Amino acid sequence: MKEPSSYLLILGDRQAIAWVLREQRMAFPPTSRTEIGQVRPGDELLIYTTRGAYRNPTRDRGRIIGRAVVTTEVRRFDEPVHIAGRDFPSGCGLRIDRLAPWGSGVELRPFVARLDAFPNPAAWSIMLRRALLRLPGQDAAFLRDELAPLTGSRDANLPGYLAQDRPPAPQSSRHA
């Protein structure tokens, strides 16, 4: 039996964040990335929200907001899950055991140079253009330790994230 792995679970949309936290499931986009097929029950996911997830990247920061454990194998859904205008054909169950209050968490950027998961710190953000990033054990332990004092239970902190679950404001169209 393989040792559990740790991953950064990368979420870039507030509706997707609310869905994952509410449903305790992850839905993956169609992709050929091998790490999705390698996820197994017992693996750890450190939940990361991108700085653009809440549509204000000049204000917001990319943060690790919680910790989850994978509870089921990744499988294809009978019908794709539709979230934030996209279809997600596969996914797995999660148990979210720690969650930071909305607006807090571990800002990732200050730690990038010391994490082996980012071999080129100058171009670190390119590594976040995927659903999962496998973390070396020492990186996962460091980030888990940074996150622990900032988190509480999922139930206590979930309402703050659900309050952000709204579609983007419609673009006004002007006609001359």
Backbone bond lengths (Angstrom), bond angles and torsions (degrees), N, CA, C in turn:
res aa  C-N    CA-C-N  psi(-1)  N-CA   C-N-CA  omega(-1)  CA-C   N-CA-C  phi
1 M - - - 1.459 - - 1.531 108.54 -
2 K 1.320 115.96 135.31 1.458 118.99 -176.43 1.525 111.43 -79.57
3 E 1.315 114.08 149.67 1.459 121.96 175.81 1.532 108.35 -66.10
4 P 1.343 118.97 139.74 1.469 119.16 178.14 1.525 111.54 -57.82
5 S 1.313 115.74 143.19 1.462 123.00 177.35 1.521 109.19 -101.55
6 S 1.317 115.46 163.01 1.462 121.72 175.89 1.523 108.68 -120.98
7 Y 1.319 114.77 142.17 1.458 121.70 -179.23 1.520 109.28 -136.84
8 L 1.314 115.14 153.58 1.447 121.89 164.94 1.526 105.30 -88.98
9 L 1.319 117.95 120.49 1.462 123.38 176.28 1.522 106.12 -93.14
10 I 1.317 117.32 114.24 1.462 122.71 -169.56 1.530 109.91 -101.47
11 L 1.325 115.37 117.91 1.464 122.25 -178.92 1.519 109.02 -119.63
12 G 1.335 116.21 126.78 1.451 120.26 -173.80 1.511 115.78 -117.30
13 D 1.342 117.73 18.05 1.462 119.71 179.73 1.521 108.92 -147.30
14 R 1.331 117.24 135.62 1.466 120.24 -176.25 1.519 113.27 -62.91
15 Q 1.332 118.06 -32.08 1.463 119.34 177.25 1.527 110.49 -68.81
16 A 1.319 116.54 -39.18 1.467 120.60 177.65 1.531 110.56 -66.38
17 I 1.325 117.28 -40.58 1.462 121.01 178.06 1.518 109.85 -59.78
18 A 1.325 116.67 -49.49 1.467 120.52 -179.86 1.530 110.85 -60.37
19 W 1.339 117.60 -41.31 1.466 120.95 -179.43 1.529 110.51 -62.97
20 V 1.332 116.83 -48.55 1.473 120.66 -179.10 1.524 110.08 -60.62
21 L 1.327 117.67 -46.47 1.459 120.84 -177.72 1.523 111.99 -68.16
22 R 1.319 117.68 -38.27 1.467 122.19 -179.38 1.526 111.56 -71.95
23 E 1.331 116.36 -47.65 1.461 121.73 -173.84 1.530 113.30 -84.08
24 Q 1.324 116.80 -18.11 1.474 121.85 -173.55 1.529 109.98 53.18
25 R 1.328 113.04 49.76 1.460 122.70 176.66 1.520 106.71 -143.04
26 M 1.304 115.55 156.29 1.455 120.59 172.28 1.504 107.47 -119.09
27 A 1.316 116.28 136.04 1.462 122.46 175.45 1.525 106.80 -115.64
28 F 1.332 115.90 128.50 1.460 120.59 -176.41 1.523 111.35 -102.19
29 P 1.339 115.96 143.91 1.460 119.87 177.11 1.528 110.08 -72.45
30 P 1.338 116.62 162.38 1.467 118.03 174.92 1.529 108.27 -64.98
31 T 1.310 116.36 125.06 1.462 120.62 -177.22 1.516 109.99 -159.98
32 S 1.303 115.53 159.69 1.458 120.20 175.46 1.527 110.87 -103.23
33 R 1.326 117.88 10.17 1.463 121.64 -179.14 1.523 110.04 -64.83
34 T 1.312 116.61 129.27 1.464 121.45 -173.89 1.522 113.63 -71.69
35 E 1.339 118.41 -27.31 1.463 118.31 -175.36 1.524 113.05 -62.65
36 I 1.323 117.91 -29.11 1.465 119.71 179.22 1.531 110.47 -63.63
37 G 1.309 117.06 -41.47 1.463 120.77 178.03 1.516 114.09 -72.06
38 Q 1.331 117.78 -13.02 1.460 121.90 -179.65 1.524 113.31 -92.26
39 V 1.326 117.63 -10.77 1.464 121.39 -178.88 1.522 109.37 -67.47
40 R 1.329 115.32 134.66 1.460 121.65 -177.96 1.533 110.39 -131.11
41 P 1.332 116.86 156.08 1.466 118.61 173.03 1.530 110.05 -54.03
42 G 1.317 115.72 138.04 1.455 121.94 -177.77 1.517 113.36 98.05
43 D 1.334 117.52 -17.77 1.462 120.30 177.50 1.527 109.96 -67.55
44 E 1.319 115.15 149.51 1.457 122.40 -179.40 1.525 109.91 -97.89
45 L 1.327 115.66 137.20 1.461 122.02 174.64 1.523 108.28 -120.62
46 L 1.325 116.37 120.76 1.455 120.90 171.70 1.523 105.52 -93.33
47 I 1.313 116.40 117.30 1.466 122.76 -170.69 1.527 110.01 -82.05
48 Y 1.333 114.79 117.71 1.463 122.26 -177.49 1.522 109.42 -113.55
49 T 1.326 116.20 130.72 1.466 121.21 174.67 1.522 108.23 -108.55
50 T 1.325 115.86 129.61 1.464 120.34 -177.52 1.524 110.75 -70.97
51 R 1.320 115.54 162.89 1.462 119.00 -179.02 1.521 112.28 -68.39
52 G 1.322 118.13 -19.80 1.456 121.01 177.78 1.523 114.00 -93.59
53 A 1.323 117.71 0.54 1.467 121.12 -174.23 1.528 113.24 -61.00
54 Y 1.318 116.74 -33.41 1.462 120.08 -179.07 1.522 111.84 -103.87
55 R 1.346 115.00 18.16 1.459 124.38 171.79 1.526 115.07 64.84
56 N 1.327 116.37 25.79 1.454 120.29 173.98 1.535 108.42 -142.86
57 P 1.351 116.66 71.73 1.465 119.30 -174.49 1.524 114.86 -66.39
58 T 1.322 118.36 -15.99 1.459 118.71 176.23 1.528 110.76 -78.39
59 R 1.311 117.91 -25.83 1.464 122.32 178.99 1.520 111.43 -94.17
60 D 1.323 116.25 -45.98 1.459 121.33 -171.78 1.522 112.08 -82.26
61 R 1.306 115.32 159.47 1.458 123.08 177.47 1.520 108.59 -124.81
62 G 1.336 115.48 149.22 1.449 119.26 173.54 1.520 108.54 -69.51
63 R 1.330 115.70 127.07 1.468 120.09 -174.17 1.520 111.73 -136.95
64 I 1.310 114.84 146.81 1.459 120.70 167.82 1.520 105.23 -86.31
65 I 1.337 115.77 120.24 1.467 120.07 -172.20 1.524 113.94 -110.34
66 G 1.328 117.40 -12.20 1.454 117.29 -177.26 1.504 112.99 -169.32
67 R 1.319 113.85 178.85 1.459 122.20 179.86 1.523 108.08 -133.13
68 A 1.334 114.30 135.96 1.464 120.55 177.60 1.524 108.87 -134.66
69 V 1.312 114.67 159.05 1.458 122.14 173.69 1.525 106.79 -118.34
70 V 1.317 116.81 135.00 1.464 122.25 177.93 1.532 108.25 -70.83
71 T 1.333 116.57 131.35 1.471 120.52 -177.15 1.526 113.95 -109.49
72 T 1.336 117.80 -15.38 1.468 120.26 -179.54 1.526 109.76 -138.32
73 E 1.306 115.63 163.09 1.467 120.44 172.73 1.534 109.08 -64.59
74 V 1.317 116.90 152.77 1.467 121.16 171.32 1.526 106.42 -72.42
75 R 1.335 116.26 130.53 1.465 119.68 179.07 1.516 109.80 -141.13
76 R 1.322 115.01 159.25 1.474 120.68 174.61 1.523 108.37 -73.44
77 F 1.312 115.79 138.17 1.466 120.99 175.86 1.524 109.66 -80.19
78 D 1.341 116.84 151.75 1.464 120.23 173.80 1.525 109.88 -62.10
79 E 1.315 115.89 -41.47 1.465 123.46 174.76 1.515 107.46 -127.58
80 P 1.342 118.63 134.32 1.472 119.05 178.88 1.527 111.45 -58.71
81 V 1.310 115.68 148.49 1.461 122.06 173.88 1.526 106.64 -83.82
82 H 1.328 116.76 135.41 1.459 121.90 -179.24 1.532 108.04 -109.02
83 I 1.344 115.93 116.46 1.464 121.72 -178.73 1.525 108.13 -136.65
84 A 1.316 115.60 130.63 1.470 121.83 174.53 1.533 112.08 51.30
85 G 1.322 116.58 41.31 1.457 121.47 175.95 1.513 115.50 79.66
86 R 1.317 118.29 8.96 1.466 121.72 -179.40 1.519 110.24 -126.75
87 D 1.334 115.01 154.04 1.466 121.30 176.32 1.519 109.82 -102.31
88 F 1.319 115.46 138.60 1.457 122.85 -179.64 1.533 107.72 -124.91
89 P 1.337 117.55 110.53 1.464 120.55 -171.65 1.521 116.40 -84.37
90 S 1.333 118.63 -10.52 1.460 119.25 -178.10 1.512 110.07 -143.60
91 G 1.331 115.83 166.76 1.457 118.86 178.97 1.502 112.50 -179.61
92 C 1.330 113.98 -173.34 1.462 120.92 -179.22 1.523 109.52 -150.63
93 G 1.325 114.75 164.84 1.458 121.20 176.37 1.517 111.09 -84.54
94 L 1.332 116.11 152.62 1.457 122.91 179.67 1.526 110.08 -133.58
95 R 1.313 114.85 156.90 1.462 121.27 166.74 1.533 105.33 -123.28
96 I 1.310 115.35 108.43 1.460 120.22 -179.48 1.515 107.26 -85.94
97 D 1.339 115.63 112.52 1.461 118.30 -174.80 1.526 114.00 -103.26
98 R 1.335 118.49 -15.48 1.457 121.70 177.92 1.519 108.67 -141.37
99 L 1.345 117.34 138.54 1.459 121.77 -179.85 1.526 109.05 -148.01
100 A 1.327 115.53 130.65 1.463 121.04 176.54 1.525 108.97 -77.62
101 P 1.319 118.18 152.91 1.467 119.63 172.82 1.524 109.94 -59.62
102 W 1.338 116.17 150.41 1.463 120.25 -179.69 1.531 109.15 -55.15
103 G 1.337 115.40 138.33 1.459 121.89 178.50 1.521 113.68 87.53
104 S 1.336 116.98 0.57 1.462 119.12 178.66 1.526 109.33 -127.82
105 G 1.299 116.45 -175.44 1.452 122.48 -177.68 1.519 108.97 130.39
106 V 1.312 115.79 -175.19 1.459 121.65 -177.94 1.519 109.35 -90.38
107 E 1.327 116.17 114.94 1.455 119.50 175.01 1.531 107.39 -69.56
108 L 1.317 116.44 126.63 1.460 121.49 -173.79 1.527 113.15 -77.83
109 R 1.304 117.35 -39.90 1.470 121.81 -171.99 1.540 114.50 -49.52
110 P 1.336 120.35 -45.24 1.469 119.05 -178.32 1.536 114.49 -62.91
111 F 1.326 117.43 -17.27 1.460 120.65 -175.81 1.527 113.84 -104.10
112 V 1.312 117.88 -4.78 1.464 121.60 -172.86 1.531 112.67 -55.06
113 A 1.318 118.25 -43.63 1.469 120.94 -176.04 1.529 112.74 -64.14
114 R 1.320 117.93 -23.05 1.462 119.74 -179.56 1.523 113.70 -98.09
115 L 1.339 117.99 0.94 1.461 121.99 -178.34 1.528 111.17 -101.71
116 D 1.319 116.57 128.52 1.466 121.59 179.89 1.527 112.74 -67.68
117 A 1.318 117.69 -20.10 1.473 120.81 179.15 1.525 111.93 -65.57
118 F 1.340 116.50 -15.94 1.464 121.62 -178.51 1.530 108.76 -119.10
119 P 1.340 117.36 82.62 1.467 120.28 -175.39 1.524 113.62 -64.63
120 N 1.332 117.59 -23.35 1.457 121.36 177.74 1.531 108.08 -122.88
121 P 1.334 117.33 87.90 1.470 119.54 -176.64 1.518 114.56 -56.27
122 A 1.332 118.00 -25.89 1.466 119.97 179.64 1.531 111.56 -68.87
123 A 1.316 116.76 -24.63 1.471 121.20 -179.17 1.531 110.86 -121.09
124 W 1.315 117.26 34.31 1.463 121.67 -173.69 1.516 113.58 -61.52
125 S 1.329 117.94 -35.50 1.470 119.52 -174.28 1.526 112.65 -65.73
126 I 1.320 118.01 -22.82 1.463 119.68 178.16 1.536 110.89 -64.82
127 M 1.323 117.15 -26.48 1.459 121.72 178.71 1.531 112.02 -70.93
128 L 1.332 116.37 -12.61 1.463 120.93 -177.20 1.522 112.57 -98.71
129 R 1.313 117.50 11.45 1.467 121.43 179.55 1.515 110.25 -95.54
130 R 1.314 115.02 52.19 1.466 123.61 -178.68 1.521 106.61 -158.79
131 A 1.301 116.91 170.32 1.464 120.14 -179.38 1.524 112.20 -80.08
132 L 1.334 116.56 -33.80 1.466 121.18 -176.71 1.521 110.61 -134.14
133 L 1.315 115.78 142.75 1.455 121.81 171.70 1.522 106.84 -129.15
134 R 1.323 116.27 117.23 1.458 119.97 -179.97 1.522 109.40 -66.84
135 L 1.334 116.20 135.85 1.453 122.12 -179.06 1.522 110.66 -108.78
136 P 1.322 117.41 130.94 1.460 119.38 170.80 1.535 109.07 -59.26
137 G 1.313 116.92 152.68 1.466 121.47 -176.42 1.511 114.58 -53.06
138 Q 1.349 117.10 -43.19 1.462 119.68 -178.19 1.528 110.97 -68.86
139 D 1.326 118.24 -33.42 1.472 120.83 176.18 1.523 110.02 -66.21
140 A 1.328 115.98 -45.62 1.468 120.35 -179.26 1.526 110.39 -61.63
141 A 1.329 117.59 -44.17 1.464 121.01 179.98 1.528 111.05 -62.43
142 F 1.328 117.10 -43.62 1.455 121.11 179.33 1.534 110.73 -61.57
143 L 1.328 117.05 -49.52 1.471 120.95 -178.07 1.525 111.36 -65.89
144 R 1.311 117.25 -38.75 1.473 122.03 177.38 1.534 109.87 -60.78
145 D 1.342 116.66 -43.12 1.463 120.55 178.86 1.527 111.98 -65.99
146 E 1.332 117.28 -37.33 1.464 120.71 177.18 1.535 111.30 -67.33
147 L 1.329 115.55 -36.35 1.464 121.21 -176.82 1.530 113.12 -75.12
148 A 1.317 116.93 -38.84 1.471 121.70 -170.38 1.529 114.73 -48.28
149 P 1.343 119.94 -49.42 1.468 117.64 -176.69 1.535 114.51 -71.35
150 L 1.316 116.88 -10.80 1.469 120.78 -177.94 1.525 113.12 -94.89
151 T 1.317 117.64 -5.08 1.457 120.65 -171.16 1.518 112.90 -112.39
152 G 1.319 112.86 160.78 1.454 122.67 172.01 1.513 107.29 -135.10
153 S 1.306 116.20 -158.02 1.458 119.43 -179.30 1.526 110.48 -75.51
154 R 1.319 115.01 155.27 1.464 120.94 175.49 1.522 109.60 -58.35
155 D 1.326 117.60 -47.15 1.463 120.74 -176.69 1.526 112.47 -59.94
156 A 1.328 117.05 -38.37 1.465 120.18 -178.56 1.524 111.67 -69.68
157 N 1.340 117.75 -35.03 1.463 120.67 -172.46 1.522 115.42 -104.85
158 L 1.316 117.79 -8.63 1.465 121.54 -178.90 1.529 113.74 -59.21
159 P 1.341 121.11 -41.49 1.471 119.72 -176.52 1.529 114.53 -54.45
160 G 1.312 118.66 -35.14 1.463 120.64 179.41 1.523 112.47 -62.57
161 Y 1.328 116.96 -37.29 1.466 120.79 178.72 1.521 110.96 -75.44
162 L 1.326 116.89 -38.97 1.468 119.31 -179.87 1.524 111.43 -65.48
163 A 1.324 117.19 -29.76 1.471 121.05 177.96 1.527 111.17 -66.06
164 Q 1.325 117.84 -21.22 1.467 122.03 179.46 1.527 112.51 -89.56
165 D 1.321 117.65 -4.61 1.468 122.82 -174.84 1.519 110.45 -79.76
166 R 1.314 114.48 86.55 1.460 120.00 177.25 1.520 108.08 -146.38
167 P 1.324 115.92 147.49 1.458 118.23 179.77 1.525 110.66 -68.19
168 P 1.323 116.72 160.18 1.463 119.51 178.80 1.524 110.54 -61.08
169 A 1.316 115.73 151.28 1.461 120.29 176.54 1.522 109.21 -63.53
170 P 1.324 117.60 138.35 1.462 119.45 -179.74 1.524 110.29 -63.59
171 Q 1.314 114.94 142.70 1.456 120.54 176.72 1.534 107.65 -75.83
172 S 1.307 115.85 130.73 1.454 117.65 176.81 1.521 108.99 -78.47
173 S 1.296 115.99 140.38 1.456 119.08 178.17 1.518 108.09 -109.28
174 R 1.298 113.44 134.44 1.464 118.89 -179.26 1.526 108.03 -113.53
175 H 1.276 114.91 135.51 1.471 120.49 177.75 1.515 107.77 -116.93
176 A 1.328 116.20 135.00 1.473 120.27 -179.22 1.506 110.92 -79.25
